[in-house]
Amino acid sequence: MSIWMPVLHEAVHQQLVRCLMNTWQNSAVTKFLGLDLGGTNIKIAVIEKISDKWQIIKEEDVSSEAQHGPQHVVDRLANLAKENQQQFPDLAAVGVAVPGVFNADGTIELFPNLPGPWKGFQALEPIRKATNLPTAMINDARAFTLAEAIMGAALGKKTVACYVIGTGVGGGVVIDGKIHMGATRGAGEIAHQIVKADGPMCGCGTQGCAEPLTNSAAIAKLAGTKTAEEAYKNAVAGDAKALAAFKEVGFWIAIALTNIMAVLAPDTIVIGGGVAQSGDILLNEIRAEMNKRANLFPKSAINVVPATLGFYAGSIGAALNGAITAGAQLSLISTT
């Protein structure tokens, strides 16, 4: 994956970052905008830092209008950023969360769930031009992880891993308030561990990943329902097939997370996604299986919790990533 960026452009951008850092670090209040691009909606969050505390001051969602194609969506993101800058003139940076793969300069490689083709589109530069602010892009699952680590379920914890269940399964790792990206900028794909060598093929092209064994489609298929949400309702009502589905999915998630415990020993593991927010049926299965398998650790060290920030976690995480770009120190900062 190319990470080349024109030297002159980057020098100008970094000078802008330094100037803005000097401005907002001397101010009591600083605001950051996050835009979370999805196939249907763009979720918007504005957060502010008052002294050492973070607050959410705006949450909104609007249509992504993705059916009109990539250029329209990119222009829409830029326009939304400009509109929010006009509403909040003290914005210091803009962050964008996206459902796919991109280069370091904001050029898109792959957005599998948006009408395209997206490959080659530059999604950050129009926002920079519209706002004259530092901008940053982050994968949506990494944004979710950053938000839950800094402002959500894992607030105050040094090492955090997230497992986000949906149509696919996302993940991420935060260490000392920073997303761990690794040498290839792709670290944190917890669901792409091989947990069953003869398991189903994954969308990534590998056989045996945790993702196809633990996504929402797997839950629905095992439960004999149309959706994972329906499976959860049946499980709450005591349906044996639905309960067995959550037990099996919980087993495979626990295998993946036990591996993460062995490598990373996180303070907290956050489970996200619609089904994970519905109750303890899935989480209790994960916890029980991990307690059997994570034998190198005391049971008290296995801390698996549901996400708390809900629908706007991705946009909050995007805003926090924008704050990092503008030089903010996020590590273990409290919220009100």
C-alpha positions in Angstrom: 0.0 0.0 0.0 1.5 3.4 -1.0 1.9 5.9 1.8 3.7 8.6 -0.4 2.6 12.1 0.1 3.9 15.2 -1.8 6.6 16.7 0.3 5.7 20.3 -0.2 2.0 19.7 0.6 2.9 17.8 3.7 5.3 20.6 4.9 2.5 23.2 4.5 0.1 21.0 6.3 2.5 20.3 9.2 3.1 24.1 9.5 -0.6 24.6 9.7 -0.8 21.9 12.4 1.9 23.6 14.5 0.2 27.0 14.2 -3.1 25.6 15.3 -1.5 23.6 18.2 0.0 26.9 19.5 -3.4 28.5 19.2 -5.6 26.0 20.9 -3.2 24.8 23.6 -3.3 28.3 25.0 -7.1 28.2 25.0 -9.4 26.8 27.7 -11.8 25.3 25.2 -11.0 23.4 22.1 -13.5 21.6 19.7 -13.0 18.8 17.3 -15.3 17.5 14.6 -15.8 13.8 13.7 -17.6 12.5 10.6 -18.3 8.8 10.4 -19.1 7.7 6.8 -21.5 4.8 6.4 -23.4 3.3 3.5 -26.6 5.0 4.6 -25.7 7.8 7.0 -22.9 10.2 7.9 -22.8 10.4 11.7 -21.5 13.7 13.1 -20.0 14.5 16.5 -18.4 17.6 17.9 -16.4 17.2 21.1 -14.7 19.8 23.2 -11.9 19.7 25.6 -12.3 21.9 28.7 -9.2 21.8 30.8 -8.5 18.1 31.0 -12.1 16.9 30.4 -13.9 15.9 27.2 -17.5 16.6 26.5 -19.8 15.7 23.5 -21.6 18.9 22.5 -23.2 17.7 19.2 -24.5 14.4 17.8 -26.3 14.3 14.5 -26.8 12.0 11.5 -27.6 12.9 7.9 -28.0 10.9 4.8 -24.7 9.9 3.1 -26.4 10.1 -0.3 -24.0 7.4 -1.3 -26.2 6.4 -4.2 -24.9 9.5 -6.1 -21.4 8.2 -6.2 -18.0 8.9 -4.7 -17.5 12.5 -5.8 -20.8 13.5 -4.4 -20.0 11.9 -1.1 -16.6 13.5 -0.9 -18.1 16.9 -1.6 -20.8 16.2 1.0 -18.2 15.5 3.6 -16.4 18.7 2.8 -19.6 20.7 2.9 -20.6 19.2 6.3 -17.2 20.0 7.7 -17.5 23.6 6.5 -21.0 23.9 7.9 -19.9 22.7 11.3 -16.9 25.0 11.2 -19.3 27.9 10.7 -21.4 26.7 13.6 -18.3 26.2 15.8 -15.6 28.7 14.7 -13.1 27.4 17.3 -12.9 23.9 15.7 -9.2 22.9 15.7 -9.3 19.7 13.5 -11.6 17.4 11.6 -11.5 13.6 11.7 -13.2 11.2 9.3 -14.0 7.5 10.0 -14.4 5.3 6.9 -15.5 1.7 6.3 -12.6 0.5 4.3 -8.9 0.7 3.3 -7.1 3.9 2.5 -3.6 5.3 2.1 -1.9 7.7 4.5 -2.7 10.7 2.4 -6.5 10.0 2.4 -6.6 8.3 -1.0 -9.2 5.5 -1.0 -8.1 1.9 -1.8 -11.3 0.0 -1.1 -14.8 0.8 0.3 -16.6 -2.6 -0.2 -20.0 -1.4 1.1 -20.4 1.9 -0.8 -21.4 2.3 -4.4 -18.2 2.9 -6.4 -15.7 2.6 -7.8 -13.9 4.4 -4.9 -10.3 3.4 -5.6 -8.1 6.5 -6.1 -10.6 9.1 -4.7 -8.9 11.7 -2.4 -11.3 12.1 0.5 -9.2 14.4 2.9 -7.9 17.1 0.6 -11.4 18.6 -0.1 -12.0 18.9 3.6 -8.7 20.6 4.2 -9.4 23.0 1.4 -13.0 23.7 2.7 -11.9 24.3 6.3 -8.1 25.1 6.3 -7.9 22.7 9.3 -5.8 19.7 10.1 -7.6 16.5 8.9 -7.2 12.9 9.7 -8.7 9.6 8.5 -9.2 6.4 10.5 -10.9 3.1 9.9 -14.4 3.0 11.5 -13.6 0.1 13.8 -10.4 1.8 15.0 -12.4 5.0 15.6 -14.9 3.0 17.7 -12.0 1.5 19.7 -10.4 4.9 20.3 -13.7 6.4 21.4 -14.5 3.6 23.9 -10.9 3.7 25.2 -10.9 7.5 25.8 -14.5 8.4 26.5 -16.5 5.2 26.9 -16.5 1.7 28.4 -12.7 1.5 28.9 -12.2 5.1 30.2 -9.1 5.3 32.3 -7.6 2.0 31.1 -4.1 1.8 29.6 -4.5 -1.1 27.2 -7.8 -1.8 25.4 -9.0 -4.2 22.7 -12.3 -4.0 20.9 -14.4 -6.5 19.0 -17.2 -5.0 17.0 -19.8 -7.3 15.6 -21.9 -6.5 12.6 -22.2 -7.5 8.9 -18.4 -7.9 9.3 -16.4 -7.8 12.5 -14.1 -4.9 13.2 -11.5 -4.5 15.9 -8.8 -2.4 17.3 -6.2 -1.9 20.0 -5.4 1.2 22.0 -2.3 1.5 24.1 -1.8 4.5 26.4 -4.4 6.5 24.5 -3.1 5.8 21.1 -4.4 3.5 18.4 -1.8 0.7 17.7 -1.4 0.6 13.9 1.7 -1.6 13.5 4.2 -1.5 10.7 1.5 -1.9 8.0 -1.1 0.4 9.6 -3.4 -2.6 9.8 -3.0 -3.9 13.3 -6.1 -4.7 15.4 -7.9 -7.0 13.0 -8.8 -9.3 15.8 -11.5 -11.1 13.8 -9.0 -12.2 11.2 -7.1 -14.5 13.5 -7.3 -18.1 12.3 -9.4 -19.8 15.0 -10.7 -22.9 13.0 -8.3 -24.1 10.3 -11.1 -26.0 8.5 -13.7 -23.3 9.0 -15.6 -21.2 6.4 -13.9 -19.0 4.0 -13.6 -15.4 5.1 -14.3 -12.3 2.9 -10.6 -11.5 3.2 -9.8 -14.7 1.2 -8.5 -16.8 4.1 -10.1 -19.9 5.5 -10.8 -20.2 9.2 -11.0 -16.5 10.4 -13.1 -15.7 13.4 -15.1 -13.2 11.4 -17.5 -15.5 9.4 -17.9 -17.6 12.6 -18.9 -14.6 14.7 -20.6 -12.0 12.6 -24.3 -11.2 12.7 -25.0 -13.5 9.7 -23.5 -16.4 11.6 -25.7 -15.7 14.6 -28.8 -15.6 12.5 -27.9 -18.7 10.5 -27.3 -20.8 13.6 -30.5 -19.5 15.3 -32.6 -20.0 12.2 -33.7 -16.4 12.1 -33.5 -13.6 9.5 -31.5 -11.3 11.7 -29.2 -11.4 14.7 -31.6 -9.1 16.6 -34.4 -11.6 16.1 -32.1 -14.4 17.3 -31.4 -12.3 20.5 -35.1 -11.8 21.1 -35.7 -15.6 20.7 -32.8 -16.3 23.1 -34.3 -14.0 25.8 -37.6 -15.9 25.4 -35.7 -19.1 26.1 -35.6 -20.6 22.6 -33.1 -23.5 22.7 -31.8 -23.0 19.1 -31.1 -19.3 19.6 -29.4 -19.9 22.9 -27.2 -22.6 21.3 -26.4 -20.1 18.5 -25.1 -17.5 21.0 -23.2 -20.2 22.9 -21.3 -21.3 19.7 -20.6 -17.7 18.5 -19.5 -16.8 22.1 -17.1 -19.8 22.0 -15.3 -18.6 18.8 -15.1 -15.0 20.0 -13.6 -16.3 23.3 -11.0 -18.3 21.3 -10.0 -15.1 19.5 -10.0 -13.0 22.6 -8.0 -15.6 24.7 -5.3 -15.2 22.0 -5.4 -11.5 22.5 -5.1 -11.9 26.2 -2.0 -14.0 25.7 -0.3 -11.5 23.4 -1.6 -8.2 24.8 -3.1 -8.8 28.3 -5.5 -5.8 27.9 -7.0 -4.1 30.9 -10.4 -4.2 29.2 -11.9 -5.9 26.2 -14.9 -4.0 24.8 -17.6 -5.8 22.8 -19.5 -3.6 20.3 -22.2 -3.9 17.7 -26.0 -4.1 17.9 -26.3 -7.6 19.4 -23.5 -7.0 21.9 -25.5 -4.0 23.3 -28.6 -6.1 23.8 -27.7 -7.8 27.0 -25.5 -10.4 28.7 -26.4 -13.5 26.8 -23.5 -13.3 24.4 -21.1 -11.6 26.8 -21.7 -14.3 29.5 -20.8 -17.0 27.0 -17.6 -15.2 26.1 -16.6 -14.7 29.7 -17.3 -18.3 30.7 -15.2 -19.7 27.9 -12.4 -17.3 28.5 -12.4 -18.2 32.1 -11.8 -21.8 31.1 -9.0 -21.0 28.6 -7.0 -17.9 29.7 -5.2 -19.9 32.4 -2.1 -17.7 32.4 -4.1 -14.9 34.0 -6.2 -14.5 37.2 -9.9 -14.5 36.5 -10.1 -10.9 37.8 -7.9 -9.9 34.8 -10.5 -11.0 32.3 -12.6 -7.9 31.9 -15.1 -8.2 29.0 -17.6 -5.3 28.9 -20.2 -3.9 26.5 -19.6 -0.7 24.6 -21.3 2.4 26.0 -21.1 5.2 23.5 -23.7 3.7 21.1 -24.6 5.0 17.7 -22.1 7.9 17.6 -19.0 6.0 18.8 -17.4 6.1 15.3 -17.8 9.8 14.9 -16.6 10.5 18.4 -13.5 8.4 17.7 -13.0 10.2 14.4 -13.0 13.5 16.3 -10.5 12.2 18.8 -8.3 11.1 15.9 -8.5 14.6 14.5 -7.5 15.9 17.9 -4.4 13.6 17.8 -3.5 15.1 14.4 -3.8 18.6 16.0 -1.4 17.6 18.8 -3.9 16.8 21.6 -2.7 14.6 24.4 -5.5 12.0 24.9 -4.0 9.4 27.2 -6.2 8.4 30.1 -8.1 11.8 30.0 -11.4 11.8 31.9 -14.8 12.9 30.7 -17.7 14.5 32.4 
